[in-house]
Amino acid sequence: MTFDGRLFSGITVLAAVAESGSFVRAADALGLSPSGVSRAVSRLEKRVGVRLLDRTTRSQTLLETRIITVASPRYVAEHGQPGKPEEVSKHQRIMFYNPVTAKPFEWEFHRGKKVTEIPAEGRLLVSDVETMLGACIAGAGIAQVMEIGVEQVMRDGLLVDLFPDWSDERFPLYALFPSRRHRAAKVEAFINFCIESLSAAAPVRHAQIRPRGASAAKKLRRTPHGDRDD
């Protein structure tokens, strides 16, 4: 078998990228420029006819939902309703655990460009949304939740929005997938299913993203700030 030096060189570069986890770090280790490493891997992929690395992932915004501050009527009857965001620090709060920081998520209140931050303090810390909602409905304290998913309990009067004028914070829900070159039909179908399901559950005023395809485009509208899969 004839020894192919170029193929072997490409494999060496590929191994360096895989080991270091970065084109930049591989370039430093090999004494090459990042663009040189990228070209070497591209040549190898072309030679073997297979894409060997997913250089990036694509993200598509499925929905943007409001963050609202809620409590049960029972809690409000027993403890009173805070008149402004700063007053929640004097109330019992149900905090949600942030696995990235190992601390509770910070509380913020948004009204237009104004943002009020409240220190994350509370006696009850949970890591499950259903547990948080159950505790809040039972009157254990005030919670900040995504509006999507709590519409029914709000309509039933089990929870009330304490600060409807301070709920301009938006939380985007994304779909992450490998880059467009290998976008499988089943991935496309699943993303469109998610968009349709979430949009059907979300209030009309929420920013929504349309699925791909002409027929689906007639049903939904794209959010003004949605990411495009270019």
Buried (B, 14 or more C-beta within 10 A) or exposed (E): EEEEEEEEBBBBBBEBBEEBEBBEBBBBBBEBEBEBBBBBBBBBBEEEEEBBBEEEEBBBBBBBBBBBBBBBBEBBEEBEBBEEBEEBEEBBBBBBBEEEEEEBBEBBBBBEEEEBEBEBEBEBBBEEBEEBBEBBBEBBBBBBBBBBBBEEBBEEEBBBBBBEEBBBBBEBBEBEBBEEEEBEEEEBEEBBEBBBEBBEBBEEEBBBBBBBEEEEEEBBEEBEEBBEBE
